C-alpha cells in the first residue's frame, strides 16, 4: 500500500490551475457582449458602402451585425442615402429598387446556413430561402449572422422632386429632414454609453 501525502499532487494542482484559468476566461468573455454596428464605412463588423451607377444614381447598402436591430439597419441606410444626396448637391431622393436580407446560420453544423431575403419599402414584397442543412434536425439552432439593406436611389433637385411629390405611388425623401432626424442616432452609435 502506498502512503497518502497530505499535499495535493502535482497533477491535481495543474488541474486546479487550469480550472481557475478557464473560469477566469469564461468570466472575461461573459462580460464581453457584441455591440451593434455603428454608423461607419463597411468594415468587419458591418457598415455602409455605396457604388455610383450614374450621374444621379447610387446603390447604397448597410450591413449590421446580429446585435444591430433591423430598424437601425434601415435608419442608417436612409441616412447614408441622405448624406450622398446632399454631398452631390441634390435635395431629395427616391428609392428605385430595394432589397433586405437577414442571414441566419444553423449551429452546430459545418457550413450550415440559411439565407432569408425580403424586399421592402416601395410596395413590392418577396421572399427567398436557401439552406445547406435540414431545418427539421433538432440539433441545429438558427442564429442571426447579419442584417443587410440595399437601396438603389435616384437623387433629385427641388424642381425634379415637385411633380413627383403629388404622386401617391412615389415616396420622395427630403435629405435635409432625414439628416436632422437621424443625427442623434448616428452620434449615439459612434459613442455608445455616453
Backbone as a printed PyTorch tensor [residue, N CA C, xyz], in Angstrom:
tensor([[[  0.8260,  -1.1800,   0.0000],
         [  0.0000,   0.0000,   0.0000],
         [  0.8720,   1.2460,   0.0000]],

        [[  0.4390,   2.2070,  -0.8270],
         [  1.1860,   3.4450,  -0.9840],
         [  0.7370,   4.4790,   0.0520]],

        [[  1.7040,   5.2000,   0.6590],
         [  1.3040,   6.2130,   1.6350],
         [  0.6110,   7.3870,   0.9490]],

        [[ -0.3580,   7.9860,   1.6280],
         [ -1.1010,   9.1240,   1.1050],
         [ -0.4390,  10.3990,   1.6050]],

        [[ -0.1220,  11.2670,   0.6570],
         [  0.5290,  12.5250,   1.0060],
         [ -0.5170,  13.5660,   1.3850]],

        [[ -0.2670,  14.3560,   2.4350],
         [ -1.2230,  15.3950,   2.8200],
         [ -1.2320,  16.5710,   1.8330]],

        [[ -0.2150,  16.6910,   0.9850],
         [ -0.1600,  17.7680,  -0.0140],
         [ -0.7870,  17.3020,  -1.3230]],

        [[ -1.4440,  18.2090,  -2.0660],
         [ -2.0210,  17.8090,  -3.3370],
         [ -0.9160,  17.4160,  -4.3200]],

        [[ -1.2410,  16.4760,  -5.1640],
         [ -0.2610,  16.0390,  -6.1480],
         [ -0.0470,  17.1330,  -7.1890]],

        [[  1.0640,  17.0360,  -7.9000],
         [  1.3770,  17.9990,  -8.9460],
         [  0.2960,  17.9850, -10.0280]],

        [[ -0.2220,  16.7920, -10.3360],
         [ -1.2490,  16.6650, -11.3730],
         [ -2.5420,  17.3610, -10.9550]],

        [[ -2.9810,  17.1680,  -9.7160],
         [ -4.2210,  17.8090,  -9.2830],
         [ -4.0290,  19.3180,  -9.1690]],

        [[ -2.8140,  19.7630,  -8.8390],
         [ -2.5150,  21.1940,  -8.7880],
         [ -2.6270,  21.8170, -10.1820]],

        [[ -2.1590,  21.1150, -11.1880],
         [ -2.2720,  21.6000, -12.5730],
         [ -3.7310,  21.6630, -12.9990]],

        [[ -4.5080,  20.6580, -12.6000],
         [ -5.9410,  20.6640, -12.9410],
         [ -6.6390,  21.8650, -12.3130]],

        [[ -6.3020,  22.1200, -11.0500],
         [ -6.9000,  23.2560, -10.3500],
         [ -6.5180,  24.5690, -11.0360]],

        [[ -5.2530,  24.7140, -11.3940],
         [ -4.7860,  25.9190, -12.0850],
         [ -5.5120,  26.0840, -13.4200]],

        [[ -5.6240,  24.9950, -14.1660],
         [ -6.3180,  25.0280, -15.4490],
         [ -7.7870,  25.4160, -15.2590]],

        [[ -8.4490,  24.8350, -14.2670],
         [ -9.8580,  25.1270, -13.9980],
         [-10.0390,  26.5940, -13.6170]],

        [[ -9.1370,  27.1330, -12.8060],
         [ -9.2240,  28.5410, -12.4160],
         [ -8.9900,  29.4660, -13.6150]],

        [[ -8.0390,  29.1260, -14.4740],
         [ -7.7770,  29.9270, -15.6720],
         [ -8.9740,  29.8890, -16.6120]],

        [[ -9.5560,  28.7180, -16.7670],
         [-10.7250,  28.5720, -17.6270],
         [-11.8990,  29.3840, -17.0810]],

        [[-12.1150,  29.3270, -15.7750],
         [-13.1910,  30.0980, -15.1500],
         [-12.9660,  31.5960, -15.3410]],

        [[-11.7120,  32.0340, -15.2170],
         [-11.3980,  33.4590, -15.4080],
         [-11.6580,  33.8810, -16.8480]],

        [[-11.2720,  33.0510, -17.8090],
         [-11.5230,  33.3610, -19.2260],
         [-13.0130,  33.4130, -19.5280]],

        [[-13.7560,  32.4670, -18.9990],
         [-15.2040,  32.4590, -19.2240],
         [-15.8520,  33.6980, -18.6130]],

        [[-15.4040,  34.0910, -17.4320],
         [-15.9320,  35.3080, -16.7960],
         [-15.5930,  36.5330, -17.6340]],

        [[-14.3870,  36.5650, -18.1900],
         [-13.9800,  37.6810, -19.0430],
         [-14.8520,  37.7640, -20.2840]],

        [[-15.0540,  36.6280, -20.9550],
         [-15.8600,  36.6160, -22.1670],
         [-17.3340,  36.8390, -21.8880]],

        [[-17.8080,  36.4490, -20.7240],
         [-19.2040,  36.6810, -20.3750],
         [-19.4760,  38.1730, -20.2680]],

        [[-18.4720,  38.9520, -19.8680],
         [-18.6180,  40.3960, -19.7790],
         [-18.5540,  41.0840, -21.1330]],

        [[-18.0190,  40.4100, -22.1260],
         [-17.9060,  40.9820, -23.4600],
         [-19.1750,  40.6630, -24.2440]],

        [[-19.9020,  41.6910, -24.6040],
         [-21.0920,  41.4710, -25.4120],
         [-20.8900,  42.1500, -26.7450]],

        [[-21.5000,  41.6000, -27.7570],
         [-21.4050,  42.1570, -29.0930],
         [-22.1830,  43.4650, -29.1500]],

        [[-21.5280,  44.5120, -29.5750],
         [-22.1670,  45.8250, -29.7020],
         [-22.7800,  45.9570, -31.0900]],

        [[-23.8940,  46.6790, -31.2190],
         [-24.4750,  46.9050, -32.5430],
         [-23.4860,  47.6290, -33.4530]],

        [[-23.6310,  47.4140, -34.7330],
         [-22.7680,  48.0650, -35.7170],
         [-22.9730,  49.5720, -35.6650]],

        [[-21.8960,  50.3360, -35.4930],
         [-22.0430,  51.7950, -35.5200],
         [-22.1970,  52.2890, -36.9630]],

        [[-22.5680,  53.5520, -37.0910],
         [-22.6540,  54.1630, -38.4190],
         [-21.2270,  54.4310, -38.8770]],

        [[-20.7670,  53.6430, -39.8320],
         [-19.3690,  53.6840, -40.2720],
         [-19.2710,  53.1090, -41.6800]],

        [[-18.1530,  53.3950, -42.3760],
         [-17.9210,  52.7020, -43.6520],
         [-17.8110,  51.1980, -43.3960]],

        [[-18.1160,  50.4010, -44.4050],
         [-18.1200,  48.9470, -44.2650],
         [-16.7810,  48.4360, -43.7590]],

        [[-16.8480,  47.6450, -42.6880],
         [-15.6730,  47.0100, -42.1000],
         [-16.0630,  45.6150, -41.6500]],

        [[-15.2520,  45.0070, -40.7880],
         [-15.5170,  43.6430, -40.3300],
         [-16.8270,  43.5130, -39.5720]],

        [[-17.2080,  44.5500, -38.8170],
         [-18.4450,  44.4630, -38.0370],
         [-19.6420,  45.0410, -38.7880]],

        [[-19.4640,  45.3860, -40.0570],
         [-20.5580,  45.9220, -40.8610],
         [-20.3520,  47.3890, -41.1510]],

        [[-21.4100,  48.0240, -41.6850],
         [-21.3470,  49.4390, -42.0260],
         [-21.9500,  49.6830, -43.3910]],

        [[-21.7160,  50.8840, -43.9260],
         [-22.3060,  51.2630, -45.2090],
         [-21.2750,  51.2270, -46.3290]],

        [[-21.7820,  51.1000, -47.5360],
         [-20.9730,  51.2810, -48.7350],
         [-21.8970,  51.7230, -49.8500]],

        [[-21.3180,  52.3300, -50.8600],
         [-22.1130,  52.8040, -51.9900],
         [-21.3230,  52.6620, -53.2740]],

        [[-22.0730,  52.5510, -54.3620],
         [-21.4910,  52.4650, -55.6900],
         [-22.2720,  53.4140, -56.5860]],

        [[-21.5610,  54.2810, -57.2820],
         [-22.2140,  55.1930, -58.2150],
         [-22.5640,  54.4150, -59.4810]],

        [[-23.8400,  54.4790, -59.8650],
         [-24.3160,  53.7710, -61.0590],
         [-24.5590,  54.7180, -62.2320]],

        [[-24.6530,  55.9990, -61.9530],
         [-24.9130,  57.0040, -62.9790],
         [-24.8340,  58.3850, -62.3620]],

        [[-25.0790,  59.4380, -63.1470],
         [-24.9470,  60.8010, -62.6260],
         [-25.8280,  61.0800, -61.4000]],

        [[-27.0190,  60.5240, -61.3450],
         [-27.9270,  60.7460, -60.2230],
         [-28.3120,  59.4500, -59.5290]],

        [[-27.5990,  58.3780, -59.8200],
         [-27.9960,  57.0490, -59.3630],
         [-26.8920,  56.4010, -58.5240]],

        [[-27.2850,  55.8760, -57.3520],
         [-26.3670,  55.1480, -56.4710],
         [-27.0150,  53.8720, -55.9770]],

        [[-26.1760,  52.8450, -55.7580],
         [-26.5910,  51.6730, -54.9900],
         [-25.9380,  51.8450, -53.6150]],

        [[-26.7590,  51.8200, -52.5700],
         [-26.2940,  52.0710, -51.2080],
         [-26.6930,  50.8720, -50.3560]],

        [[-25.7850,  50.4240, -49.5010],
         [-26.1230,  49.3100, -48.6120],
         [-25.6380,  49.6040, -47.2050]],

        [[-26.3020,  48.9600, -46.2520],
         [-25.8450,  48.9790, -44.8650],
         [-25.9970,  47.5680, -44.3250]],

        [[-24.9080,  47.0850, -43.7330],
         [-24.8920,  45.7430, -43.1470],
         [-24.6490,  45.8830, -41.6520]],

        [[-25.5760,  45.3340, -40.8540],
         [-25.4430,  45.3670, -39.4040],
         [-25.2110,  43.9700, -38.8590]],

        [[-24.3960,  43.8710, -37.8220],
         [-24.1460,  42.5620, -37.2160],
         [-25.3990,  42.0660, -36.4980]],

        [[-25.3140,  40.8910, -35.8870],
         [-26.5010,  40.2710, -35.2850],
         [-27.0510,  41.0660, -34.1060]],

        [[-26.2520,  41.9600, -33.5230],
         [-26.7270,  42.7850, -32.4100],
         [-27.4100,  44.0700, -32.8940]],

        [[-27.3910,  44.3020, -34.1870],
         [-27.9720,  45.5210, -34.7520],
         [-29.4100,  45.2470, -35.1700]],

        [[-30.3830,  45.9530, -34.5760],
         [-31.7840,  45.7380, -34.9720],
         [-32.0110,  46.1020, -36.4450]],

        [[-32.9500,  45.4180, -37.0640],
         [-33.2710,  45.6880, -38.4710],
         [-33.6970,  47.1370, -38.6710]],

        [[-34.3980,  47.7140, -37.7050],
         [-34.8220,  49.1140, -37.8370],
         [-33.6250,  50.0520, -37.8910]],

        [[-32.5700,  49.7370, -37.1560],
         [-31.3540,  50.5520, -37.1990],
         [-30.6690,  50.4120, -38.5510]],

        [[-30.6590,  49.2060, -39.1020],
         [-30.0870,  48.9970, -40.4340],
         [-30.8030,  49.8920, -41.4460]],

        [[-32.1250,  49.9140, -41.3930],
         [-32.8880,  50.7650, -42.3170],
         [-32.6390,  52.2490, -42.0600]],

        [[-32.6240,  52.6530, -40.8030],
         [-32.3610,  54.0650, -40.4980],
         [-31.0040,  54.4940, -41.0450]],

        [[-29.9800,  53.6730, -40.8320],
         [-28.6420,  54.0290, -41.3030],
         [-28.5470,  53.9690, -42.8230]],

        [[-29.3380,  53.1240, -43.4460],
         [-29.3920,  53.0840, -44.9050],
         [-29.9900,  54.3890, -45.4380]],

        [[-31.1080,  54.8200, -44.8570],
         [-31.7010,  56.1030, -45.2540],
         [-30.7390,  57.2600, -44.9780]],

        [[-30.0500,  57.2060, -43.8550],
         [-29.1070,  58.2600, -43.5020],
         [-27.9940,  58.3670, -44.5390]],

        [[-27.4350,  57.2320, -44.9460],
         [-26.3520,  57.2680, -45.9450],
         [-26.8700,  57.8030, -47.2770]],

        [[-28.0970,  57.4270, -47.6460],
         [-28.6900,  57.9400, -48.8880],
         [-28.8400,  59.4620, -48.8180]],

        [[-29.2800,  59.9650, -47.6660],
         [-29.4460,  61.4160, -47.4940],
         [-28.0970,  62.1250, -47.5520]],

        [[-27.0760,  61.5610, -46.9230],
         [-25.7410,  62.1790, -46.9630],
         [-25.2210,  62.2540, -48.3970]],

        [[-25.3460,  61.1630, -49.1320],
         [-24.8860,  61.1550, -50.5280],
         [-25.6470,  62.1810, -51.3650]],

        [[-26.9440,  62.2760, -51.1130],
         [-27.7770,  63.2170, -51.8590],
         [-27.2710,  64.6430, -51.6400]],

        [[-27.0540,  65.0190, -50.3800],
         [-26.5660,  66.3760, -50.0700],
         [-25.1460,  66.5950, -50.6050]],

        [[-24.2710,  65.5840, -50.4560],
         [-22.8880,  65.7170, -50.9200],
         [-22.8070,  65.9430, -52.4210]],

        [[-23.7820,  65.4170, -53.1440],
         [-23.7920,  65.5550, -54.6020],
         [-24.6060,  66.7620, -55.0640]],

        [[-25.0560,  67.6000, -54.1290],
         [-25.7440,  68.8340, -54.4860],
         [-27.2250,  68.6910, -54.7760]],

        [[-27.8390,  67.6080, -54.3360],
         [-29.2720,  67.3850, -54.5410],
         [-30.0050,  67.5440, -53.2180]],

        [[-31.3330,  67.6980, -53.2920],
         [-32.1270,  67.9300, -52.0890],
         [-32.9940,  66.7320, -51.7040]],

        [[-33.3410,  65.8850, -52.6810],
         [-34.2800,  64.7920, -52.4480],
         [-33.7620,  63.5230, -53.1180]],

        [[-34.3440,  62.3910, -52.7170],
         [-34.0580,  61.1350, -53.4130],
         [-35.2880,  60.2470, -53.3760]],

        [[-35.3460,  59.3390, -54.3340],
         [-36.3780,  58.3050, -54.3610],
         [-35.6680,  56.9570, -54.3820]],

        [[-36.3140,  55.9600, -53.7920],
         [-35.7740,  54.6050, -53.7980],
         [-36.3620,  53.8970, -55.0140]],

        [[-35.5250,  53.5690, -55.9770],
         [-35.9900,  52.9230, -57.2010],
         [-36.0580,  51.4060, -57.0500]],

        [[-35.1260,  50.8330, -56.2920],
         [-35.1230,  49.3840, -56.0180],
         [-34.6750,  49.1910, -54.5870]],

        [[-35.1600,  48.1280, -53.9670],
         [-34.7640,  47.8490, -52.5950],
         [-34.6730,  46.3530, -52.3680]],

        [[-33.8510,  45.9980, -51.3940],
         [-33.6740,  44.5990, -51.0480],
         [-33.2320,  44.5180, -49.6020]],

        [[-33.7850,  43.5910, -48.8610],
         [-33.3670,  43.3540, -47.4830],
         [-33.0600,  41.8830, -47.2990]],

        [[-32.1270,  41.6020, -46.4170],
         [-31.7440,  40.2120, -46.1810],
         [-31.3150,  40.0540, -44.7290]],

        [[-31.7600,  38.9710, -44.1250],
         [-31.2550,  38.5520, -42.8300],
         [-30.5910,  37.2040, -43.0410]],

        [[-29.3250,  37.1210, -42.7180],
         [-28.5750,  35.8790, -42.8860],
         [-28.5990,  35.1170, -41.5680]],

        [[-29.1040,  33.8910, -41.6070],
         [-29.1320,  33.0220, -40.4340],
         [-28.1100,  31.9160, -40.6070]],

        [[-27.5120,  31.4970, -39.5240],
         [-26.5850,  30.3770, -39.5450],
         [-27.1390,  29.2990, -38.6250]],

        [[-27.1440,  28.0640, -39.1120],
         [-27.5640,  26.9330, -38.2780],
         [-26.3380,  26.4110, -37.5400]],

        [[-26.4510,  26.2900, -36.2490],
         [-25.3310,  25.7800, -35.4700],
         [-25.7720,  24.5290, -34.7470]],

        [[-24.9570,  23.5590, -34.5050],
         [-23.5530,  23.4860, -34.7740],
         [-23.2640,  22.7190, -36.0470]],

        [[-23.5990,  23.0510, -37.1710],
         [-23.2680,  22.2860, -38.3650],
         [-22.2230,  22.9810, -39.1890]],

        [[-21.2670,  22.2560, -39.7170],
         [-20.2720,  22.9050, -40.5720],
         [-20.9400,  23.3710, -41.8700]],

        [[-20.7270,  24.6140, -42.1780],
         [-21.2560,  25.2350, -43.4010],
         [-22.7650,  25.0740, -43.5170]],

        [[-23.4490,  25.1390, -42.4240],
         [-24.9030,  25.0800, -42.4220],
         [-25.4210,  26.5000, -42.3030]],

        [[-26.0970,  26.9800, -43.3300],
         [-26.5910,  28.3490, -43.2300],
         [-27.9200,  28.4740, -43.9470]],

        [[-28.6480,  29.4650, -43.5250],
         [-29.9420,  29.7750, -44.1080],
         [-29.9190,  31.2410, -44.4800]],

        [[-30.3390,  31.5770, -45.6740],
         [-30.4640,  32.9730, -46.0700],
         [-31.9210,  33.2880, -46.2940]],

        [[-32.4160,  34.3180, -45.6570],
         [-33.7910,  34.7330, -45.8300],
         [-33.7520,  36.1490, -46.3730]],

        [[-34.3510,  36.3760, -47.5210],
         [-34.3660,  37.7100, -48.0910],
         [-35.7790,  38.2040, -48.2300]],

        [[-35.9680,  39.4980, -48.0400],
         [-37.2980,  40.0660, -48.1830],
         [-37.1750,  41.4440, -48.7750]],

        [[-37.9470,  41.7280, -49.8180],
         [-37.9990,  43.0810, -50.3570],
         [-38.8640,  43.9300, -49.4590]],

        [[-38.5830,  45.2220, -49.3690],
         [-39.3630,  46.0950, -48.5120],
         [-39.3090,  47.5100, -49.0500]],

        [[-40.2250,  48.3490, -48.5960],
         [-40.1020,  49.7810, -48.8120],
         [-40.9700,  50.3900, -49.8790]],

        [[-41.0650,  49.8310, -51.0430],
         [-41.7910,  50.5110, -52.1080],
         [-43.0080,  49.7150, -52.5670]],

        [[-43.5720,  48.9380, -51.6680],
         [-44.8000,  48.2260, -52.0090],
         [-44.5850,  46.8490, -52.5910]],

        [[-43.3530,  46.5530, -53.0170],
         [-43.0750,  45.2110, -53.5330],
         [-42.6530,  44.3380, -52.3680]],

        [[-42.9890,  43.0820, -52.4160],
         [-42.5980,  42.1950, -51.3330],
         [-42.3470,  40.8100, -51.9100]],

        [[-41.2440,  40.1930, -51.5180],
         [-40.9570,  38.8360, -51.9650],
         [-40.0830,  38.1620, -50.9310]],

        [[-40.0620,  36.8470, -50.9440],
         [-39.2630,  36.0570, -50.0210],
         [-38.4200,  35.0670, -50.8030]],

        [[-37.2580,  34.7570, -50.2890],
         [-36.4670,  33.6720, -50.8530],
         [-35.7930,  32.9540, -49.6950]],

        [[-35.5360,  31.6670, -49.8750],
         [-34.9490,  30.8770, -48.8030],
         [-34.0320,  29.8300, -49.4070]],

        [[-32.8540,  29.6670, -48.8220],
         [-31.9390,  28.6130, -49.2500],
         [-31.2170,  28.0940, -48.0230]],

        [[-30.9030,  26.8230, -47.9860],
         [-30.2250,  26.3000, -46.8030],
         [-29.3350,  25.1300, -47.1760]],

        [[-28.3540,  24.8610, -46.2740],
         [-27.4000,  23.7890, -46.5020],
         [-27.4740,  22.6880, -45.4750]],

        [[-28.5220,  22.6540, -44.6610],
         [-28.6870,  21.6040, -43.6530],
         [-30.1810,  21.4330, -43.3950]],

        [[-30.5870,  20.2650, -42.9220],
         [-32.0190,  20.0480, -42.6880],
         [-32.5400,  20.9450, -41.5700]],

        [[-33.6070,  21.6850, -41.8480],
         [-34.1770,  22.5770, -40.8450],
         [-34.9120,  21.8050, -39.7530]],

        [[-35.3080,  20.5730, -40.0370],
         [-36.0670,  19.8040, -39.0660],
         [-35.1820,  19.1170, -38.0340]],

        [[-33.8740,  19.1530, -38.2120],
         [-32.9600,  18.4920, -37.2910],
         [-32.9390,  19.2460, -35.9660]],

        [[-33.3200,  18.6020, -34.8470],
         [-33.3890,  19.3050, -33.5660],
         [-32.0190,  19.6990, -33.0020]],

        [[-30.9350,  19.1790, -33.5860],
         [-29.6030,  19.5130, -33.0960],
         [-29.1020,  20.8410, -33.6390]],

        [[-29.8580,  21.4840, -34.5330],
         [-29.4390,  22.7460, -35.1140],
         [-30.2300,  23.9020, -34.5200]],

        [[-29.5530,  25.0270, -34.3600],
         [-30.1870,  26.2400, -33.8530],
         [-29.8930,  27.3540, -34.8550]],

        [[-30.9270,  28.0790, -35.2740],
         [-30.7310,  29.1900, -36.2070],
         [-30.3350,  30.4380, -35.4310]],

        [[-29.2120,  31.0590, -35.8310],
         [-28.6940,  32.2590, -35.1850],
         [-28.4910,  33.3180, -36.2600]],

        [[-28.9380,  34.5480, -36.0040],
         [-28.7590,  35.6420, -36.9660],
         [-27.2760,  35.9480, -37.0920]],

        [[-26.7820,  36.0020, -38.3200],
         [-25.3980,  36.4000, -38.5770],
         [-25.3150,  37.9020, -38.8530]],

        [[-26.2160,  38.4020, -39.7230],
         [-26.2360,  39.8270, -40.0340],
         [-27.5550,  40.1980, -40.6930]],

        [[-27.8120,  41.5090, -40.7350],
         [-28.9350,  42.0940, -41.4680],
         [-28.3360,  43.0020, -42.5420]],

        [[-28.9160,  42.9710, -43.7320],
         [-28.4180,  43.7850, -44.8440],
         [-29.5850,  44.4820, -45.5140]],

        [[-29.4290,  45.7530, -45.7790],
         [-30.4030,  46.5110, -46.5470],
         [-29.6980,  47.1560, -47.7270]],

        [[-30.3350,  47.1300, -48.9020],
         [-29.7480,  47.7070, -50.1150],
         [-30.8110,  48.5370, -50.8190]],

        [[-30.4610,  49.7560, -51.1850],
         [-31.3230,  50.6250, -51.9890],
         [-30.5770,  51.0380, -53.2450]],

        [[-31.3220,  51.1780, -54.3330],
         [-30.8360,  51.9160, -55.4950],
         [-31.6430,  53.2020, -55.4860]],

        [[-30.9370,  54.3280, -55.3700],
         [-31.6270,  55.6100, -55.2580],
         [-31.3360,  56.5040, -56.4510]],

        [[-32.2970,  57.3800, -56.7240],
         [-32.0970,  58.4420, -57.7070],
         [-32.1980,  59.7540, -56.9540]],

        [[-31.1670,  60.5880, -57.0970],
         [-31.1300,  61.8830, -56.4210],
         [-31.8300,  62.9140, -57.3120]],

        [[-32.5380,  63.8480, -56.6510],
         [-33.3620,  64.8160, -57.3740],
         [-33.1280,  66.2290, -56.8660]],

        [[-33.2430,  67.2010, -57.7660],
         [-33.2700,  68.6010, -57.3680],
         [-34.6740,  68.9270, -56.8720]],

        [[-34.8470,  70.1150, -56.2870],
         [-36.1830,  70.5470, -55.8550],
         [-37.1590,  70.5430, -57.0390]],

        [[-36.7100,  71.0270, -58.1910],
         [-37.5730,  71.1000, -59.3730],
         [-37.9790,  69.7090, -59.8680]],

        [[-37.0550,  68.7630, -59.8180],
         [-37.3620,  67.3960, -60.2470],
         [-38.2880,  66.6950, -59.2520]],

        [[-38.1810,  67.0500, -57.9790],
         [-38.9730,  66.3850, -56.9410],
         [-40.4210,  66.8740, -56.9070]],

        [[-40.6670,  68.1590, -57.2250],
         [-42.0140,  68.7420, -57.0900],
         [-43.1020,  67.9530, -57.8010]],

        [[-42.9570,  67.6120, -59.0790],
         [-44.0520,  66.8690, -59.7310],
         [-44.2550,  65.4630, -59.1520]],

        [[-43.1960,  64.8610, -58.5900],
         [-43.3000,  63.5120, -58.0330],
         [-43.9560,  63.5100, -56.6580]],

        [[-43.8590,  64.6040, -55.9270],
         [-44.3930,  64.6630, -54.5670],
         [-45.9080,  64.5610, -54.5250]],

        [[-46.5730,  64.9140, -55.6140],
         [-48.0400,  64.8080, -55.6480],
         [-48.5040,  63.4040, -56.0500]],

        [[-47.5830,  62.5660, -56.4900],
         [-47.9100,  61.1910, -56.8850],
         [-47.8910,  60.3020, -55.6400]],

        [[-49.0370,  59.7540, -55.2780],
         [-49.1250,  58.9320, -54.0670],
         [-48.3980,  57.5850, -54.1950]],

        [[-48.0140,  57.2180, -55.3940],
         [-47.3070,  55.9510, -55.6140],
         [-45.7910,  56.0770, -55.4120]],

        [[-45.3050,  57.3210, -55.3540],
         [-43.8570,  57.5370, -55.2550],
         [-43.5490,  58.2640, -53.9600]],

        [[-42.6470,  57.6940, -53.1670],
         [-42.2010,  58.3340, -51.9220],
         [-40.9440,  59.1350, -52.2210]],

        [[-41.0240,  60.4510, -52.0640],
         [-39.8780,  61.3330, -52.2630],
         [-39.3460,  61.7040, -50.8730]],

        [[-38.0650,  61.4650, -50.6520],
         [-37.4530,  61.7170, -49.3520],
         [-36.6770,  63.0290, -49.3720]],

        [[-36.8760,  63.8370, -48.3520],
         [-36.1650,  65.1010, -48.1690],
         [-34.8740,  64.7970, -47.4090]],

        [[-33.7330,  64.9750, -48.0690],
         [-32.4460,  64.6060, -47.4800],
         [-32.1540,  65.4030, -46.2070]],

        [[-32.4470,  66.6960, -46.1860],
         [-32.1700,  67.5250, -45.0090],
         [-32.9870,  67.0530, -43.8060]],

        [[-34.2350,  66.6820, -44.0310],
         [-35.0920,  66.2050, -42.9450],
         [-34.5530,  64.8970, -42.3620]],

        [[-34.1340,  63.9920, -43.2180],
         [-33.5900,  62.7060, -42.7480],
         [-32.2980,  62.9340, -41.9680]],

        [[-31.4290,  63.8000, -42.4760],
         [-30.1790,  64.0850, -41.7670],
         [-30.4570,  64.6280, -40.3650]],

        [[-31.3790,  65.5540, -40.2720],
         [-31.7160,  66.1500, -38.9780],
         [-32.3580,  65.1090, -38.0470]],

        [[-33.2340,  64.2800, -38.6000],
         [-33.9590,  63.2860, -37.8000],
         [-33.0640,  62.1870, -37.2500]],

        [[-32.0290,  61.8160, -37.9840],
         [-31.2150,  60.6620, -37.6000],
         [-29.8320,  61.0210, -37.0620]],

        [[-29.5310,  62.3020, -36.9410],
         [-28.2140,  62.7200, -36.4530],
         [-27.9380,  62.1880, -35.0420]],

        [[-28.9190,  62.2790, -34.1430],
         [-28.7160,  61.8130, -32.7610],
         [-28.4610,  60.3090, -32.7210]],

        [[-29.1800,  59.5500, -33.5430],
         [-28.9800,  58.0910, -33.5770],
         [-27.5900,  57.7530, -34.1070]],

        [[-27.1480,  58.5060, -35.1100],
         [-25.8080,  58.3060, -35.6610],
         [-24.7590,  58.5570, -34.5830]],

        [[-24.8620,  59.6810, -33.8790],
         [-23.8940,  60.0210, -32.8390],
         [-23.9090,  59.0050, -31.7030]],

        [[-25.0930,  58.5520, -31.3160],
         [-25.1910,  57.5470, -30.2510],
         [-24.5030,  56.2460, -30.6450]],

        [[-24.5590,  55.8980, -31.9270],
         [-23.9160,  54.6570, -32.3850],
         [-22.3870,  54.7880, -32.3760]],

        [[-21.9040,  56.0070, -32.5750],
         [-20.4590,  56.2290, -32.6050],
         [-19.8640,  56.3540, -31.2020]],

        [[-20.7010,  56.7250, -30.2290],
         [-20.2520,  56.9010, -28.8480],
         [-21.2090,  56.1900, -27.9010]],

        [[-21.2680,  54.8450, -27.9360],
         [-22.2160,  54.1340, -27.0660],
         [-21.9060,  54.3600, -25.5930]],

        [[-22.9630,  54.4820, -24.8180],
         [-22.8120,  54.6360, -23.3760],
         [-22.5060,  56.0370, -22.9130]],

        [[-22.3690,  56.9880, -23.8310],
         [-22.0620,  58.3620, -23.3750],
         [-23.2890,  59.2300, -23.3560]]])
